[in-house]
Amino acid sequence: MASKRVTMRQVATEAGVAPMTVSYTYTRPDRVAPDTRARVLAAARRLGYSGPDPVARSLRSGATGNLGVVMGEHLSYAFEDPQAARFLAGVSSVCVENRLGLVLIPSTGRPDDVDRVREAAVDGFVLWTTDDSDAVLEAVAATGRPAAIQGGPTAPGISVVSPDDRSAARAIASHMLAGASSPLILSMPLDRERRAGLHRRPDTSVGFPVTRARLEGYRDATEEAGRLWRDMPVAVVARHSRDEARRATEDALAQMRPDVVIAMSDQLAAGALDVLGSSIAVSGWDDSELAQALGFSSVSQSLYEQGVACARIASGTVTTVESPTWSLALR
């Protein structure tokens, strides 16, 4: 027969304190004098008390003390991609500030994605940018919990935290196209099917809103420069990584010889440089340490601050935030 669980009241009697003091010892230790807290913990050890039952506590309070981060990628992406890591660092800083846990929730297009969101024991959701058709968006909204998404798409009940990517893309492309005779755009995936390849007559009506906005900005700059967008080659990667950028650039070389590469991220720009060398002009996005070390131009934005903004909304700390800013770092 299983032994009966030791209660908080028993620990309080053993330590000679009120039950609330035992509760604060575990949940609000800053409100308990050090010697009193030591006495409570000693009593708990003697009785074999392991602390308040988290499930019971969440049922009583209606809160779990956790934020959920929905990644539209495999989980390792959160640690392998430098900018995703910066975004998560921003989310984590809010969790530390508010004594919240962080739960990573993968979303890779499988039918169980929606169930994973519905069953998540979290008080709010932060979403990494995803596709317009992702069923996870509706599932998050249906929970009624606070939610914010980096980059979009827009969905009822979910706040969007995103800079004006279209204007930023137009600005960097205008700079790069001046004097270029054979430009190449190196693009992030267009949708969740993630088909790689060189696109002629590129379509800007794509599933990922961040990719869509940047393509629209590149198109604006192309047409303002008196060029035909239908003639602009766009090399699309299957996954956002430096290795994929190398492969996409090598494949593009079979059909053209670019003198300028406009890449949608610093990782992609670095991959192009690996193949083409430093004799051509390359631009990236994020103005990371990589762009600074390799010396190429980039769009400067802070994914860390966007992570902070999303987490503040998801935690209920704020309901709205100002639109993130961007600038050009020209080298």
C-alpha distance (Angstrom), angle and dihedral (degrees) to the residues before:
residue distance angle dihedral
M1 . . .
A2 3.83 . .
S3 3.79 115.9 .
K4 3.79 116.7 -109.1
R5 3.79 114.7 -100.9
V6 3.80 114.8 -106.4
T7 3.80 110.4 -116.3
M8 3.77 131.3 -137.3
R9 3.81 89.5 -117.9
Q10 3.82 90.8 58.0
V11 3.80 90.5 51.9
A12 3.81 90.0 49.2
T13 3.83 91.1 52.9
E14 3.81 91.4 47.5
A15 3.81 92.1 49.9
G16 3.79 95.2 40.2
V17 3.80 94.7 -122.0
A18 3.80 138.0 111.4
P19 3.86 118.6 -85.7
M20 3.81 88.8 -116.4
T21 3.80 89.0 60.3
V22 3.81 89.5 55.7
S23 3.80 89.7 49.8
Y24 3.81 92.3 49.7
T25 3.81 90.3 47.8
Y26 3.80 88.4 65.5
T27 3.78 103.0 29.2
R28 3.83 105.6 27.5
P29 3.82 105.8 21.0
D30 3.80 91.9 163.8
R31 3.82 88.1 69.0
V32 3.82 94.7 57.3
A33 3.81 124.8 77.7
P34 3.84 111.6 -113.5
D35 3.82 95.0 -118.4
T36 3.83 91.7 47.6
R37 3.82 91.3 48.4
A38 3.81 90.1 50.3
R39 3.82 90.3 51.4
V40 3.81 92.1 49.9
L41 3.82 93.2 48.6
A42 3.80 91.1 47.9
A43 3.82 90.5 52.1
A44 3.80 90.1 47.8
R45 3.81 90.7 53.3
R46 3.79 92.0 50.2
L47 3.80 92.1 51.5
G48 3.80 95.7 39.9
Y49 3.80 93.9 -116.3
S50 3.82 111.4 162.3
G51 3.81 98.1 -170.1
P52 3.81 137.8 -89.1
D53 3.79 116.4 -29.7
P54 3.83 103.3 -104.9
V55 3.79 93.5 -153.6
A56 3.80 93.1 51.8
R57 3.79 91.4 44.6
S58 3.80 92.7 52.4
L59 3.80 91.3 47.9
R60 3.81 90.8 52.5
S61 3.79 95.7 45.4
G62 3.79 99.4 33.6
A63 3.82 88.4 -130.7
T64 3.80 133.0 98.6
G65 3.79 99.9 -165.1
N66 3.83 90.7 -127.1
L67 3.79 136.2 113.0
G68 3.80 118.7 -151.0
V69 3.81 121.2 -141.9
V70 3.80 113.1 -159.7
M71 3.79 110.2 -153.7
G72 3.80 116.3 -164.0
E73 3.81 87.5 -151.6
H74 3.79 139.3 61.2
L75 3.81 110.1 -70.6
S76 3.80 95.3 -109.0
Y77 3.83 88.5 64.4
A78 3.80 88.9 71.2
F79 3.80 89.1 63.9
E80 3.82 101.5 30.8
D81 3.81 99.7 50.1
P82 3.83 110.2 73.5
Q83 3.79 95.3 -149.5
A84 3.80 94.2 46.4
A85 3.79 86.4 51.4
R86 3.81 90.5 51.6
F87 3.80 90.4 50.4
L88 3.81 91.0 50.4
A89 3.80 90.2 48.1
G90 3.80 87.8 58.6
V91 3.81 91.4 49.3
S92 3.80 90.3 47.4
S93 3.79 92.5 52.7
V94 3.81 90.0 60.2
C95 3.81 90.4 47.1
V96 3.81 90.3 53.1
E97 3.80 91.3 46.9
N98 3.80 92.2 51.3
R99 3.82 98.8 35.2
L100 3.81 92.6 -114.8
G101 3.78 131.2 149.7
L102 3.81 122.2 -126.0
V103 3.80 122.1 -132.8
L104 3.83 119.7 -169.9
I105 3.81 112.5 -148.1
P106 3.82 115.6 -168.5
S107 3.80 118.9 -144.2
T108 3.79 114.8 -173.5
G109 3.80 103.9 157.2
R110 3.80 97.4 -87.5
P111 3.83 121.4 135.2
D112 3.81 91.6 -113.1
D113 3.83 92.1 62.3
V114 3.80 90.7 88.3
D115 3.82 93.0 48.6
R116 3.80 90.4 50.0
V117 3.80 90.2 55.2
R118 3.81 94.3 45.1
E119 3.81 91.9 50.9
A120 3.81 96.7 43.5
A121 3.82 112.4 124.1
V122 3.80 95.2 -139.2
D123 3.80 136.7 120.8
G124 3.80 96.4 -139.7
F125 3.79 142.8 0.7
V126 3.80 135.8 -120.5
L127 3.80 113.9 -168.0
W128 3.78 129.0 -159.5
T129 3.80 110.3 -138.5
T130 3.80 114.1 -75.7
D131 3.79 143.4 171.8
D132 3.82 123.2 -65.2
S133 3.81 91.0 -117.9
D134 3.82 97.3 49.0
A135 3.82 108.5 133.1
V136 3.80 89.1 -151.3
L137 3.82 89.5 76.7
E138 3.80 92.8 63.9
A139 3.81 91.0 42.2
V140 3.81 91.9 54.5
A141 3.80 92.6 46.5
A142 3.82 90.7 48.9
T143 3.82 91.6 60.2
G144 3.81 89.5 66.1
R145 3.81 90.3 -138.9
P146 3.83 122.7 132.6
A147 3.81 111.1 -86.0
A148 3.79 139.3 176.2
I149 3.79 131.6 -176.6
Q150 3.79 129.3 -154.1
G151 3.79 112.3 -130.0
G152 3.80 97.4 -6.9
P153 2.94 157.6 -146.3
T154 3.78 102.1 -145.2
A155 3.78 116.7 -120.7
P156 3.83 132.7 166.9
G157 3.78 111.3 -87.7
I158 3.82 95.1 14.6
S159 3.81 121.4 99.8
V160 3.81 116.9 -139.9
V161 3.81 119.7 -137.8
S162 3.80 109.1 -168.0
P163 3.78 140.4 130.4
D164 3.81 120.1 -126.3
D165 3.80 95.0 -83.2
R166 3.78 93.8 175.2
S167 3.81 93.5 58.0
A168 3.80 91.5 44.1
A169 3.81 91.5 50.2
R170 3.79 91.1 48.8
A171 3.81 90.8 51.6
I172 3.82 97.4 48.9
A173 3.81 92.9 42.7
S174 3.83 92.2 50.0
H175 3.79 88.4 54.7
M176 3.81 94.1 47.0
L177 3.82 97.3 44.1
A178 3.79 94.4 57.4
G179 3.79 104.5 110.2
A180 3.81 95.0 -4.2
S181 3.80 117.5 137.1
S182 3.82 101.0 -179.3
P183 3.83 111.8 24.9
L184 3.79 125.0 179.1
I185 3.81 127.0 -162.3
L186 3.79 115.4 -146.5
S187 3.80 106.8 -155.5
M188 3.78 137.4 -165.1
P189 3.85 116.1 -125.3
L190 3.79 115.7 -58.2
D191 3.81 97.6 -145.2
R192 3.80 143.3 -13.8
E193 3.81 91.7 -75.8
R194 3.81 87.1 68.6
R195 3.80 99.3 -155.2
A196 3.79 112.6 179.5
G197 3.79 124.3 -149.4
L198 3.79 147.7 101.9
H199 3.80 112.0 -70.4
R200 3.78 123.2 -154.2
R201 3.80 118.7 -168.1
P202 3.84 88.2 21.3
D203 3.80 120.1 -144.4
T204 3.81 117.2 -140.7
S205 3.83 93.2 -162.7
V206 3.80 95.2 95.8
G207 3.80 133.2 147.3
F208 3.79 102.4 -116.2
P209 3.82 108.4 73.7
V210 3.82 95.1 -152.0
T211 3.81 91.8 52.8
R212 3.81 89.9 44.1
A213 3.81 94.3 52.0
R214 3.79 92.8 48.5
L215 3.80 93.0 48.0
E216 3.81 89.1 50.2
G217 3.79 90.1 51.9
Y218 3.79 91.8 48.7
R219 3.81 88.8 49.5
D220 3.83 90.8 51.1
A221 3.80 91.1 52.9
T222 3.80 92.5 44.5
E223 3.78 93.5 53.3
E224 3.82 92.8 42.9
A225 3.83 87.4 55.2
G226 3.81 89.2 56.9
R227 3.78 94.3 -107.5
L228 3.80 129.6 129.0
W229 3.79 114.1 -110.0
R230 3.79 90.0 -152.6
D231 3.81 88.3 65.1
M232 3.82 94.7 52.4
P233 3.83 112.2 106.7
V234 3.81 115.1 -138.9
A235 3.80 118.9 -166.1
V236 3.82 110.0 -157.6
V237 3.80 123.9 -157.9
A238 3.79 123.7 -145.8
R239 3.81 92.8 -140.8
H240 3.76 131.9 19.0
S241 3.80 101.8 -107.6
R242 3.78 141.6 112.6
D243 3.81 90.9 -114.4
E244 3.81 91.9 54.2
A245 3.81 89.5 49.1
R246 3.80 90.3 54.7
R247 3.79 90.6 52.6
A248 3.81 93.2 46.5
T249 3.82 91.6 49.2
E250 3.80 92.6 48.3
D251 3.82 90.4 49.9
A252 3.81 90.7 49.4
L253 3.81 90.7 52.6
A254 3.79 89.0 65.4
Q255 3.81 88.3 67.6
M256 3.80 106.5 27.6
R257 3.80 145.6 8.9
P258 3.83 108.5 -127.8
D259 3.80 122.1 -154.7
V260 3.83 93.3 -173.3
V261 3.81 130.0 34.3
I262 3.82 120.4 -163.1
A263 3.81 106.2 -165.4
M264 3.80 128.3 -169.7
S265 3.81 93.4 -136.3
D266 3.78 141.3 18.6
Q267 3.81 90.1 -112.6
L268 3.81 90.5 57.0
A269 3.80 92.0 44.7
A270 3.80 90.7 52.4
G271 3.81 90.4 50.9
A272 3.81 90.2 53.3
L273 3.80 90.8 50.2
D274 3.80 90.0 51.1
V275 3.79 88.3 61.5
L276 3.81 103.5 32.2
G277 3.79 101.2 33.6
S278 3.77 127.5 -138.9
S279 3.81 95.6 -63.0
I280 3.83 92.6 92.1
A281 3.79 131.2 59.6
V282 3.80 115.6 -104.5
S283 3.80 131.0 -179.9
G284 3.79 130.0 -166.5
W285 3.79 140.8 -179.3
D286 3.83 132.2 -109.7
D287 3.83 98.0 34.1
S288 3.79 90.4 -122.2
E289 3.80 128.0 173.3
L290 3.82 85.5 -90.4
A291 3.83 93.0 61.0
Q292 3.78 90.8 47.0
A293 3.82 93.5 48.1
L294 3.82 94.5 47.0
G295 3.79 92.8 40.0
F296 3.81 103.2 -127.8
S297 3.80 129.0 139.0
S298 3.79 118.2 -100.5
V299 3.79 145.0 172.4
S300 3.79 107.6 -102.3
Q301 3.79 117.4 -139.8
S302 3.79 134.1 142.1
L303 3.78 115.8 -120.2
Y304 3.80 86.7 176.6
E305 3.81 90.4 62.9
Q306 3.80 90.3 44.6
G307 3.81 88.3 54.2
V308 3.80 89.5 51.0
A309 3.81 91.3 49.8
C310 3.81 93.8 48.4
A311 3.80 92.3 48.0
R312 3.79 93.2 49.4
I313 3.78 90.3 54.8
A314 3.82 93.1 44.3
S315 3.81 91.8 48.9
G316 3.80 91.7 51.1
T317 3.80 92.0 -117.5
V318 3.82 90.7 124.0
T319 3.78 135.1 4.2
T320 3.81 99.6 -149.9
V321 3.80 137.4 23.8
E322 3.79 134.6 -167.7
S323 3.80 117.7 -96.6
P324 3.83 111.1 -92.2
T325 3.79 115.7 -107.5
W326 3.80 130.9 -129.2
S327 3.79 136.8 -166.0
L328 3.79 138.8 179.6
A329 3.79 121.6 -101.4
L330 3.79 102.0 -161.5
R331 3.80 119.8 -167.2
